[in-house]
Amino acid sequence: MCPLPRAKDSDSPDEPRPLCFEVPGFGVCVYPHEFAVFSGDIAQLEVHDAREDPEDLQRRLAAGFSLVLTGPYRFVDAVYRYCQHFEERLVPASMVAHLASRWERQAALTQHRRRLLHHLLVVGRGDSLVGVDDPPDATDLQDWLQAPTGDRLFLMPVRRFQRLLTDLRRAHEGLAIDALGATITILPHVYVPSDQSVPAMFTEYASLLKDRCVLDMGTGTGILALLAVQLGAARVVATDVNPQAVANARANVERLGLGHRVEIREAADLFDAVPGEAFDVILFNAPWIQGQPQTLYDVGLYDPGYYVLDGFLAGAQPHLKPDGAILLQYSNVSQRRSGEGMQHLFDTLALHGWVVASRRRLSRLSRVLGSRETVYLFELRQAAEG
């Protein structure tokens, strides 16, 4: 079983110790590992008033300095937006000219520029910012941190703070899902279906789901389980390895009043939650990025060494009824990053006797690549013997 990154237990020997920095005017500040994952090392740290010339601040950022911003929050936000808007100044294209592929160059530029943007920092304590005037309400912020910092001062990238504000708002207001015609709630450390066109692809297989018994593997917020019911599934069982996702899916099932048709199992890896059970259809929006998950949220995105994909395709057949089908969603993002993603998928399908009966596809802008990726929805069937 693939070990999950820990949440909440900062004293665990498996949890990397947070870095600490002496910040002028603030004292010692913790820098949680979950933020260091995005920014990399912090070597030179400066404190700046966000009302300074944003072009000057961007030059310091491009020169390798990490900037702790103070002053009115609207200026903090403006500095970040300025640096993001003119991000080509942070890492010029000439720095990746040695890479042969245009896609490699674009992906490398995107990665370097985002890393530098994570070096625009603010200081926090609890659920509030320190040294920043008129900050937005961030009540319950600590619940969304992988390892809560308690009452200690901590550094946080402005980019991550703004992302967490979005998550907090979604949790409070709900996230409208067009395909469901309803809103769902989002809990901490659960993958958010931010591009609604991706889950909406499953609506094209409504006839396959009608009156069927369905397994939703890796349910996350529960969106595909709920969608399957709305498309006519008689019964849905949903599973996830992330206990936070299990709680989130249950909350959304209750929110939509569908507990009589959707059963959310306890957290377990792959098919461990459904021993001896078989289904007409299995849904799986698989993690399709190669890399090691650093947080519980990342578990929905990253699949190190194809552990999840290979385990799913190897173990699915006993859990599928005769003439049953799998709807597997996957992307060519790893292939586009000079990996073997799609070829590995097709090789693994052949190895375990799966054939592609039909497919749907869409093109979208990838946040990972900084360019376009293709997302596929494959209908898989067992190959006929002989």
LINNORBEL-V50450 format. One line per field, one symbol per residue. ss: DSSP state (2 for helix, 1 for strand, 0 for the rest). phi: phi as a letter, one per 20 degrees, with the letter a starting at -180 (. if undefined). A space follows every 10 residues. Layout:
ss: ???
phi: ???
This chain:
ss: 0000000000 0000000011 1110001111 1022222220 0001111110 0002222222 2200111111 1122222222 2222202220 0022220000 0222222222 2222222001 1111100111 0110000000 2222000000 0011111222 2222222222 2220111000 0111000000 0000022222 2222222220 0011111000 0022222222 0000111110 0022222222 2222200000 0111000002 2222000011 1111100010 0000002222 0102222222 2222202221 1111111111 1022220000 2222222222 2001111111 1111100000 0111111111 110000
phi: .ffefecnef effeegfffc cedgncofcf cggfefgeem fddcdcdcff efgfffffff ffeoeedeec ngfffgffff fffffdffff cffffdffff effffffffg ffffffffee ccdcbmdced ncelfffcgm gffeefcgem effbebfggf gfffffffff ffendfdgfe mbddeddgmc gdffefffff gfffdgffeg mdecddemfm fnfffffgff eoffbcdcca fefffgffff ffffgemdff ccddefgael efecfmdccf cddbeffcdf qefecfgfff ddcfmmgfff ffffdfgfdd fgmfcddddb ceffffemed gfffgfffgf gdmdceeabc bbdbfeffem becdddceed cffffn
